[in-house]
Structures are given as C-alpha cells and as structure tokens.
C-alpha cells in the first residue's frame, strides 16, 4: 500500500529545513513560561517511559529528560532525527510515524505530541489517537499541543525552502470529543492567546490538552 501523500510531503518538508529549524526553535521554551508549566505538570504525572511523538529536533524530549522523565523521541523525518541525535546525544531518537507506532501495546507511561498532530488531516486523527491509546499503559498520560482554529493553513515556502505543508488548526472542544471517543479521560485544558515572542510569532490561540487513558485495561 502506498504511503499517504501528506506523510510524504511532511517528511520532505522537514528533511529540507531540519538544520535551520533546529536553530530557529532552539530557545523557544525559554520565553514561554506557560508552555514550560504544562510540560512540568505532565512530567510530574507520567510514570514510566515517555515518547515524544513528532519530536523534530528533540527539544521537548530533552527538556523532559531534564525534568527527570525517561523520555525518547520519534519523528517522521530522518534528517530531523539526525539533528536531534547530534544535538542531544544522551537521548534516544528513532525514525517512525505516529500513524503506525512501532511500540508494544501498553508500553508507555506517557506520550507527548507537541505541535505534531497539526500535520494530521482531520479524517486521520481518530486513528492516530487510537494508536496513542494502544501504546499507553492503563492510566498513562497524553499531552497534546496544537493551534486553535477551524481551517488549515498551507505553506509553500519555509525559510526559503519550497515545501508543500498543511497546518491543521482545531477547536479545543473537537479535540476533547475525539479523545473521549478514543478511550481517554480529558483531565485539563489550557488555551492561551497568541504569543509574539520566540522565533515563530503565533497567529492563532494555542491549546494544551492533557488526557489520561482509562485505568481499566480494555
């Protein structure tokens, strides 16, 4: 079976910008205290290995390791994974797709998708969330971050590189409903205003949704 076009385009885009992207995004957390607070709360709750899915240059996995979490990263882009390995040599990074996670059932205490579901088309997101649930242990924690909105934004160029990349904004209520349908209990929701600080000034509200796989295995 051929790979969906959006996966090919997402991989190609991040392969093209990998080195520059890592530099652009390197210090973003330093100027976003609410984002750090969300990750700190998640780090305190998660018990066991944590996968940073769609890890990019590895900054979130490395940040979680600094908080005492047994975190590792997975990304679709081999070039991004290569950058992550060079930048954070003490953290494990693997090439993989959130649409087909190569992880045993119930093997994780937590999973972070930090601005990575933004490239998943609406019709594919329920299956992705079901995959997240599969790899989480009963009672395991899921932390999502995404742009709030109701329409995709298409980019043909990033940093001078030609790309074809869609960014899917989503209403928070819609994501919460999909999580519930996938077998999660939504435990916290935070929506903040766009932040002009950092390398990428935000143009939409930002959402952080914390959910937990139900403690009863099923």
C-alpha positions as CSV (number, residue, x, y, z in Angstrom):
1,X,0.0,0.0,0.0
2,X,1.4,3.4,-1.0
3,X,2.0,6.0,1.7
4,X,-0.5,8.8,2.1
5,X,0.6,12.0,0.3
6,X,0.6,14.1,3.4
7,X,3.2,11.9,5.1
8,X,5.5,12.2,2.0
9,X,5.0,16.0,2.0
10,X,5.5,16.4,5.7
11,X,8.7,14.2,5.7
12,X,10.1,16.1,2.7
13,X,9.4,19.5,4.2
14,X,11.1,18.8,7.5
15,X,14.0,17.0,5.8
16,X,14.6,20.2,3.8
17,X,14.5,22.6,6.8
18,X,15.9,20.3,9.5
19,X,19.1,22.1,10.3
20,X,17.7,25.6,10.2
21,X,14.5,24.6,12.1
22,X,16.5,23.3,15.0
23,X,18.3,26.6,15.3
24,X,15.1,28.7,14.9
25,X,13.2,26.7,17.6
26,X,16.1,26.1,20.0
27,X,15.3,28.7,22.6
28,X,11.5,28.9,22.2
29,X,10.6,27.3,25.5
30,X,12.8,29.9,27.4
31,X,10.3,32.7,26.5
32,X,7.1,30.7,27.1
33,X,6.5,30.1,30.8
34,X,3.0,28.6,30.4
35,X,4.3,26.0,27.9
36,X,7.0,25.1,30.4
37,X,4.4,24.8,33.2
38,X,2.3,22.4,31.1
39,X,5.4,20.2,30.5
40,X,6.3,20.3,34.2
41,X,2.9,19.1,35.2
42,X,3.0,16.3,32.7
43,X,6.5,15.3,33.9
44,X,5.2,15.0,37.4
45,X,2.3,12.9,36.4
46,X,3.8,10.5,33.9
47,X,5.2,7.3,35.4
48,X,7.3,5.2,33.1
49,X,8.8,5.7,29.6
50,X,7.5,8.7,27.7
51,X,7.5,9.1,23.9
52,X,7.8,12.5,22.3
53,X,6.0,11.7,19.0
54,X,6.8,14.1,16.2
55,X,9.8,15.2,18.2
56,X,11.5,17.2,15.5
57,X,14.9,18.5,16.7
58,X,14.4,16.8,20.1
59,X,14.0,19.8,22.3
60,X,10.9,18.6,24.1
61,X,12.3,15.1,24.8
62,X,15.5,16.7,26.1
63,X,13.5,19.2,28.2
64,X,11.5,16.3,29.8
65,X,14.8,14.4,30.4
66,X,16.0,17.5,32.3
67,X,12.8,17.2,34.5
68,X,13.7,13.6,35.3
69,X,11.5,11.8,32.8
70,X,12.6,8.7,30.9
71,X,11.8,10.4,27.5
72,X,12.7,9.4,24.0
73,X,11.8,10.8,20.6
74,X,10.2,9.6,17.4
75,X,9.9,11.6,14.2
76,X,8.9,11.0,10.6
77,X,11.9,13.0,9.2
78,X,15.2,11.2,9.1
79,X,17.0,14.5,8.8
80,X,15.3,15.8,11.9
81,X,16.2,12.6,13.8
82,X,19.8,13.1,12.8
83,X,19.8,16.6,14.1
84,X,18.2,15.5,17.3
85,X,20.8,12.8,17.9
86,X,23.6,15.3,17.3
87,X,22.1,18.0,19.5
88,X,21.0,15.7,22.4
89,X,23.4,12.7,22.4
90,X,22.1,11.5,25.7
91,X,18.6,11.0,24.4
92,X,17.3,8.2,22.2
93,X,15.7,9.2,18.9
94,X,14.1,7.0,16.3
95,X,12.6,7.4,12.8
96,X,8.9,6.5,12.8
97,X,5.4,7.6,12.1
98,X,2.6,8.5,14.6
99,X,0.2,6.7,12.2
100,X,2.0,3.4,12.8
101,X,3.9,3.5,16.1
102,X,6.4,0.6,16.3
103,X,5.9,0.2,20.1
104,X,4.4,-2.6,22.2
105,X,0.9,-2.3,23.5
106,X,0.7,-0.6,26.9
107,X,4.5,0.1,27.0
108,X,4.4,3.8,27.8
109,X,3.7,5.8,30.9
110,X,3.2,8.9,28.9
111,X,3.1,10.3,25.3
112,X,3.6,13.9,24.2
113,X,2.5,15.2,20.8
114,X,3.8,18.8,20.9
115,X,2.6,20.5,17.8
116,X,2.8,17.3,15.8
117,X,-0.9,16.5,15.3
118,X,-1.1,19.8,13.4
119,X,0.1,18.0,10.2
120,X,-2.5,15.2,10.5
121,X,-5.6,15.6,8.3
122,X,-9.0,15.6,10.2
123,X,-10.1,12.2,8.9
124,X,-6.9,10.5,10.1
125,X,-6.7,12.0,13.6
126,X,-9.1,9.5,15.3
127,X,-6.9,6.6,14.2
128,X,-3.8,8.4,15.4
129,X,-5.4,9.0,18.8
130,X,-6.4,5.3,18.9
131,X,-2.7,4.4,18.3
132,X,-1.7,6.7,21.1
133,X,-4.1,4.9,23.4
134,X,-2.8,1.5,22.3
135,X,0.8,2.2,23.3
136,X,-0.1,3.8,26.6
137,X,-0.4,1.7,29.7
138,X,-3.8,1.9,31.5
139,X,-3.7,5.2,33.4
140,X,-1.0,6.6,31.1
141,X,-0.9,10.3,30.3
142,X,-1.2,12.0,26.9
143,X,-0.2,15.7,26.4
144,X,-1.2,17.4,23.2
145,X,-0.3,20.9,22.0
146,X,-1.8,22.5,18.9
147,X,-3.1,25.6,17.2
148,X,-6.7,26.6,17.7
149,X,-8.9,27.3,14.7
150,X,-11.2,25.7,12.2
151,X,-9.3,25.7,8.9
152,X,-5.9,24.5,7.6
153,X,-3.1,26.8,6.7
154,X,-1.0,25.8,3.7
155,X,2.7,26.8,3.3
156,X,4.6,26.6,0.0
157,X,7.8,28.0,1.5
158,X,9.5,28.0,4.8
159,X,12.8,29.8,5.4
160,X,13.5,30.0,1.6
161,X,12.8,26.3,1.1
162,X,10.0,25.2,-1.2
163,X,7.6,22.9,0.6
164,X,4.0,21.7,0.5
165,X,2.8,21.5,4.1
166,X,-0.6,21.8,5.7
167,X,-1.0,23.0,9.3
168,X,-4.4,21.9,10.7
169,X,-5.9,24.2,13.3
170,X,-8.5,22.6,15.6
171,X,-11.2,23.7,18.0
172,X,-10.4,22.5,21.6
173,X,-13.9,21.0,22.0
174,X,-13.4,18.9,18.9
175,X,-10.1,17.5,20.1
176,X,-11.6,16.8,23.5
177,X,-14.5,14.9,22.0
178,X,-12.2,12.8,19.8
179,X,-10.1,12.0,22.8
180,X,-13.1,10.8,24.7
181,X,-14.2,8.7,21.8
182,X,-10.7,7.1,21.6
183,X,-10.9,6.0,25.3
184,X,-9.3,8.9,27.1
185,X,-10.5,11.0,30.0
186,X,-9.7,14.7,29.4
187,X,-8.2,16.0,32.7
188,X,-7.1,19.5,31.8
189,X,-7.4,22.1,29.0
190,X,-5.5,25.3,28.7
191,X,-5.9,27.8,25.9
192,X,-3.7,30.9,25.7
193,X,-3.5,33.9,23.5
194,X,-1.0,34.0,20.6
195,X,2.5,34.8,21.7
196,X,4.6,37.2,19.6
197,X,7.8,36.1,21.4
198,X,10.1,33.5,20.1
199,X,11.2,32.6,16.6
200,X,7.7,32.0,15.1
201,X,5.2,34.7,16.1
202,X,1.9,32.9,16.7
203,X,-1.1,34.0,14.7
204,X,-3.7,31.8,16.4
205,X,-4.6,30.8,20.0
206,X,-2.6,27.8,21.4
207,X,-4.2,24.9,23.2
208,X,-2.7,22.3,25.6
209,X,-4.9,19.3,26.4
210,X,-4.0,16.7,29.0
211,X,-5.7,13.4,28.9
212,X,-5.4,10.0,30.6
213,X,-6.0,6.5,29.3
214,X,-8.7,5.0,31.5
215,X,-7.1,3.0,34.2
216,X,-9.1,-0.1,33.5
217,X,-7.5,-2.1,30.6
218,X,-9.8,-2.9,27.8
